[in-house]
Amino acid sequence: QAVAGYGHAEKGQVQHMVRTLLGLNGAPSSDAADALAVAICHANHMDRL
């Protein structure tokens, strides 16, 4: 949800949002995008504590 909305994003959508949020030149692999999305979600959650 932190990366692509309501938790129903397709892999390509997650890759696109991770690329956009992190300012990457290219899209990360599907697995890397998933891992980075988890890290982004965690970082956003930590800001709220």
C-alpha positions, 0 to 999 in steps of 0.5 A: 500500500505504501508504494502502489495504493491498495495492495492489489498492484501488479508487478509492473506497477510496483516496479514503476513506483519503486523506480519513481520513488527512488529516482532509479534510471531503470526498473528493478527486477520484480523481486528487487522491486518487492524487496525495495517496496518493503523497505520503503513501507518500513521507512514510511512507518518508522517516520510515523513513530 
